[in-house]
Amino acid sequence: KYHAVFLNTGLVYFGTIQSENSDNLVLSNVFYIQTIDKTVPPTEEGGATTTIPQQQLVMKGEEPYAPSNTIRINRSQITVIEDLTDKSQILQQIQVRLKAK
């Protein structure tokens, strides 16, 4: 079962709860949303290029420093934990990514 874990820093992690205690929550199969700037070419000659923010789902472990796909989160950093349902677009994207591996 996948969960959305909201932190007081504004970050949100998506994953399965591997274990938890009064101090920490261990999340595995972790994904998060990263915003990147996408450059769009000008629509007319001589026009300026524009940059628009675009969100992408990143699987923990795909970063250049290749961390593991499990993270330990200090409970004091967690504001909300929500269950993801089958209707979740994030969960659907995660399932597509996992099948492609």
C-alpha positions in Angstrom: 0.0 0.0 0.0 1.4 3.4 -1.0 1.3 6.5 1.2 1.9 10.2 0.7 4.1 11.5 3.5 4.0 15.3 3.9 6.9 16.9 5.7 7.0 20.2 7.4 9.6 21.4 4.9 7.1 21.2 2.1 8.5 18.0 0.6 6.2 15.1 -0.1 7.4 11.5 -0.5 5.4 8.6 -1.9 6.2 5.1 -0.8 5.4 2.0 1.2 5.8 2.1 5.0 8.5 -0.6 5.8 8.5 0.1 9.5 7.8 2.8 12.1 8.4 3.6 15.7 8.0 6.6 17.9 11.1 8.3 16.4 11.2 7.3 12.8 9.2 6.1 9.8 11.1 4.0 7.2 9.7 4.4 3.7 10.7 2.1 0.8 10.0 2.2 -2.9 10.2 6.0 -2.6 9.2 8.5 -5.2 8.9 12.3 -5.1 8.0 15.1 -7.4 10.7 17.3 -8.8 10.1 20.6 -10.6 12.4 21.4 -13.5 12.5 24.4 -15.8 11.6 23.5 -19.4 12.8 25.9 -22.1 10.1 26.6 -24.7 11.3 28.0 -28.1 9.9 31.3 -29.3 6.5 31.0 -31.1 7.5 33.7 -33.6 10.7 34.8 -35.3 12.7 37.1 -33.1 10.7 36.2 -30.0 12.1 35.3 -26.7 12.4 31.8 -25.4 10.4 31.2 -22.2 10.9 28.9 -19.3 8.0 27.0 -17.7 8.1 24.9 -14.6 7.4 21.2 -15.3 6.8 18.5 -12.6 8.2 15.0 -13.0 8.0 12.0 -10.8 11.5 10.8 -9.6 12.2 7.4 -8.1 14.6 7.6 -5.2 17.8 6.0 -6.3 17.8 7.6 -9.8 19.8 10.6 -8.6 23.5 10.9 -9.7 24.8 9.9 -6.3 22.6 6.7 -6.4 21.2 6.5 -3.0 19.1 3.5 -1.9 15.3 3.5 -2.5 14.6 3.5 1.2 14.6 6.5 3.5 14.3 7.1 7.2 12.2 10.1 8.2 12.3 11.7 11.6 8.7 11.7 13.0 9.1 15.3 14.1 9.4 16.3 10.4 6.1 14.6 9.4 2.9 16.6 9.3 0.5 14.2 7.5 0.5 10.6 6.2 -2.3 9.8 3.7 -3.1 6.5 1.9 -3.1 6.6 -1.9 -6.1 5.1 -3.6 -6.3 3.3 -6.9 -7.7 6.6 -8.4 -4.5 8.4 -7.5 -2.7 9.7 -10.6 0.6 9.6 -8.7 0.0 5.9 -7.8 -0.9 5.1 -11.5 2.4 6.8 -12.6 4.3 4.8 -10.0 2.8 1.6 -11.2 3.8 2.4 -14.8 7.3 3.2 -13.8 7.7 0.0 -11.7 6.4 -2.2 -14.6 8.9 -0.5 -17.0 11.9 -1.5 -14.8 
